[in-house]
Amino acid sequence: MSSVNQEVLKPLKDLGQDAFRQLITMFLEEATLRVARLRVVQEREDAAAIAGLAHTLKGSGAAFGGDVLSALCAEIEDAVSAHNMIDLARLVDAVAVEFNRVKELLTEELR
């Protein structure tokens, strides 16, 4: 499975090249900050902040074709709900790796 679902990107591309570039750039900037913040709050074991960031990344990731990223964020939400802080470090690492894949593929779309 690709890290970016091209079918999801099609309607965004239909908005025109300038709008597409602007949306992708904005998503990548915001998501980069959120992934970094996710690591910080995970280290502090701030469950509410972890869940909030994961929820936001889940939605924005899905909106930009990051199906795997979105699914990993849903797993983080589930782990927080189950008070399973042990799995969170692994999941946060997985989100960071997957986001880097998404970022690379979306950056290629801008070329």
C-alpha positions as CSV (number, residue, x, y, z in Angstrom):
1,M,0.0,0.0,0.0
2,S,1.3,3.4,-0.9
3,S,1.7,6.0,1.8
4,V,-0.4,8.4,-0.3
5,N,-3.8,7.5,-1.8
6,Q,-3.8,9.1,-5.2
7,E,-7.6,8.9,-5.4
8,V,-7.9,11.3,-2.5
9,L,-5.5,13.7,-4.1
10,K,-7.5,13.9,-7.4
11,P,-10.2,16.3,-6.1
12,L,-7.5,18.5,-4.6
13,K,-5.6,18.7,-7.9
14,D,-8.9,19.6,-9.6
15,L,-8.8,22.9,-7.6
16,G,-5.9,24.0,-9.7
17,Q,-2.1,23.9,-9.4
18,D,-1.8,27.0,-7.2
19,A,-4.5,25.9,-4.7
20,F,-3.2,22.4,-4.7
21,R,0.4,23.6,-3.9
22,Q,-0.9,25.9,-1.2
23,L,-3.0,23.2,0.5
24,I,-0.2,20.6,0.4
25,T,2.4,23.1,1.7
26,M,0.1,24.2,4.5
27,F,-0.6,20.5,5.4
28,L,3.1,19.6,5.5
29,E,4.0,22.6,7.6
30,E,1.2,22.0,10.1
31,A,1.7,18.2,10.2
32,T,5.4,18.6,10.7
33,L,4.8,20.7,13.8
34,R,2.2,18.3,15.1
35,V,4.3,15.2,14.7
36,A,7.2,16.9,16.6
37,R,4.7,18.0,19.3
38,L,3.4,14.5,19.5
39,R,6.8,13.2,20.4
40,V,7.1,15.8,23.2
41,V,3.7,15.1,24.7
42,Q,4.3,11.4,24.5
43,E,7.5,11.7,26.5
44,R,5.6,13.7,29.1
45,E,2.8,11.1,29.0
46,D,0.2,13.8,28.5
47,A,-2.7,11.5,27.4
48,A,-5.1,14.3,26.6
49,A,-2.6,16.1,24.4
50,I,-1.5,12.9,22.7
51,A,-5.1,12.0,21.9
52,G,-5.9,15.6,20.6
53,L,-2.8,15.7,18.3
54,A,-3.5,12.1,17.1
55,H,-7.1,13.0,16.3
56,T,-6.0,16.1,14.3
57,L,-3.3,14.2,12.4
58,K,-5.8,11.4,11.7
59,G,-8.2,13.7,10.0
60,S,-5.7,15.9,8.1
61,G,-3.7,12.9,7.1
62,A,-6.8,11.2,5.6
63,A,-7.7,14.4,3.8
64,F,-4.4,14.4,2.0
65,G,-4.3,10.7,1.2
66,G,-2.3,9.5,4.2
67,D,-4.4,6.4,4.8
68,V,-1.7,4.6,6.8
69,L,-0.8,7.7,8.7
70,S,-4.5,8.1,9.6
71,A,-4.8,4.5,10.7
72,L,-1.7,4.8,12.9
73,C,-3.2,7.9,14.6
74,A,-6.4,6.0,15.2
75,E,-4.3,3.3,16.9
76,I,-2.8,6.0,19.1
77,E,-6.3,7.2,20.0
78,D,-7.3,3.6,20.9
79,A,-4.1,3.2,23.0
80,V,-4.8,6.4,24.9
81,S,-8.4,5.3,25.5
82,A,-7.2,2.0,26.8
83,H,-4.6,3.7,29.0
84,N,-1.9,1.7,27.2
85,M,1.1,4.1,27.5
86,I,3.5,1.3,26.6
87,D,2.4,1.0,23.0
88,L,2.4,4.8,22.6
89,A,6.1,5.2,22.1
90,R,6.1,2.5,19.3
91,L,3.1,4.1,17.7
92,V,4.5,7.7,17.9
93,D,7.6,6.4,16.2
94,A,5.6,4.7,13.5
95,V,3.6,7.9,12.9
96,A,6.9,9.8,12.5
97,V,8.2,7.3,10.0
98,E,5.0,7.2,8.1
99,F,4.6,11.0,8.0
100,N,8.1,11.2,6.5
101,R,7.0,8.9,3.7
102,V,3.8,11.0,3.2
103,K,5.9,14.2,3.2
104,E,8.3,12.8,0.7
105,L,5.5,11.7,-1.7
106,L,3.6,14.9,-1.4
107,T,6.7,17.0,-1.9
108,E,7.2,15.1,-5.1
109,E,3.7,16.0,-6.1
110,L,4.7,19.7,-5.9
111,R,7.5,19.3,-8.4
